[in-house]
Amino acid sequence: MNAPLLRIKTSLQEHIQDLLNKQIAMEAHSCAIYLAMSAWCSVHGLQESAKFYRKQSGEEREHMLRIFDYVAEVGGYAISPQVTNVPQTFDNLFDVLSRALEQEIKITESFNYMTDECHKAKDYQTAKFLQWFLNEQLEEEKTARRAIEIYELIGTEGDALFKIDHQIGKLAEG
């Protein structure tokens, strides 16, 4: 397929475009995982946690679209991802919280790698674009860690799950 001249004349290198498209897919996958976490929490009576993960899902979708739009705006070819292998069940709330933190760490590592590759390729504009995501990931990891801290501080005795659920709901507000 021959690309229009406007798409051929871009400063976005193919290698960087490929990394950005992989990140689009990663953000879409993360969006779907958080939505599955929300559904699991809802089914298990953890309504505040369900709202929290629904909000997280929306944020991941926004991140995906921000990258998608950037690729298109600089003359690249943004690819709409297929999302597969989304877990639908979890062992317990701690499993949900742990997987959320693992997911955020993977995303941070990916943004760090892309930024490094942009510097190697002397694509400083894309590196500058990625800085917003690096800052965002600090907050995302902090929130995921806080959710685990809440779980560990409150424990699992008595009505602890109810208390944990409400504390996680407050994370969505902050």
URZI-V332620 format. One record per backbone hydrogen bond with DSSP energy under -0.5 kcal/mol. CO is the residue of the C=O (numbers start at 1). NH is the residue of the N-H. Records with the same first field share a line. If there is no record, write none. Layout:
CO = NH  NH
This chain:
4 = 7  8
5 = 9
8 = 10
11 = 13
13 = 17
14 = 18
15 = 19
16 = 20
17 = 21
18 = 22
19 = 23
20 = 24
21 = 25
22 = 26
23 = 27
24 = 28
25 = 29
26 = 30
27 = 31
28 = 32
29 = 33
30 = 34
31 = 35
32 = 36
33 = 37
34 = 38
35 = 39
36 = 40
37 = 41
38 = 42
39 = 43
40 = 44
41 = 46
42 = 45
45 = 47
46 = 50
47 = 51
48 = 52
49 = 53
50 = 54
51 = 55
52 = 56
53 = 57
54 = 58
55 = 59
56 = 60
57 = 61
58 = 62
59 = 63
60 = 64
61 = 65
62 = 66
63 = 67
64 = 68
65 = 69
66 = 70
67 = 71
68 = 72
69 = 73
70 = 74
71 = 76
72 = 75
76 = 78
78 = 80
79 = 81
82 = 84
85 = 87
92 = 96
93 = 97
94 = 98
95 = 99
96 = 100
97 = 101
98 = 102
99 = 103
100 = 104
101 = 105
102 = 106
103 = 107
104 = 108
105 = 109
106 = 110
107 = 111
108 = 112
109 = 113
110 = 114
111 = 115
112 = 116
113 = 117
114 = 118
115 = 119
116 = 120
117 = 121
118 = 123
119 = 122
122 = 124
123 = 127
124 = 128
125 = 129
126 = 130
127 = 131
128 = 131  132
129 = 132  133
130 = 134
131 = 135
132 = 136
133 = 137
134 = 138
135 = 139
136 = 140
137 = 141
138 = 142
139 = 143
140 = 144
141 = 145
142 = 146
143 = 147
144 = 148
145 = 149
146 = 150
147 = 151
148 = 152
149 = 153
150 = 154
151 = 155
157 = 160
159 = 163
160 = 164
161 = 165
162 = 166
163 = 167
164 = 168
165 = 169
166 = 170
167 = 171
168 = 171  172
169 = 172  173
170 = 173  174
